Amino acid sequence: MRYPAIEFVALHGRKLAVAVGALAALLAALHVTLSGFGPVATVIAGMVSGAAGWALARVGAEIVELIAETLMPH
């Protein structure tokens, strides 16, 4: 039995985690900037949300990799 979504995330999950982190950082920085806060708040919000987004996406990718190792034959 094949699981295309699991195969895709197992192969590209780490790169996707970086993209998710970058997107989270950009969106948070844009939101804080448009809310009228200063540049320091913008940088802090971008860094924190980028790191959190990357970490959560990376954990998800690791879990999918673990599932792929147990479900799929080599």
C-alpha positions, 0 to 999 in steps of 0.5 A, a space after each residue: 500500500 502506498 501513501 503519497 502524502 507521507 512519501 512527499 512529506 518524508 522526502 521534503 518535510 525538512 525543506 517545507 519546515 524552513 519555508 513554513 518558518 520563513 512564511 510565519 516570520 514574514 507574516 508576523 513582521 508584516 502584521 506587527 508593522 501594519 499594527 503600528 509598532 516600531 522596528 524592534 517589535 517587528 524584528 522580535 515578532 518575526 524572529 519568535 514566530 519564525 523560530 516557532 513555526 519552523 520548530 513546529 513544522 520540523 516536529 511534524 516532519 519528524 513524526 511523518 518520517 517516523 511513520 513512514 519508516 514503520 509503515 512503508 517497506 524499504 
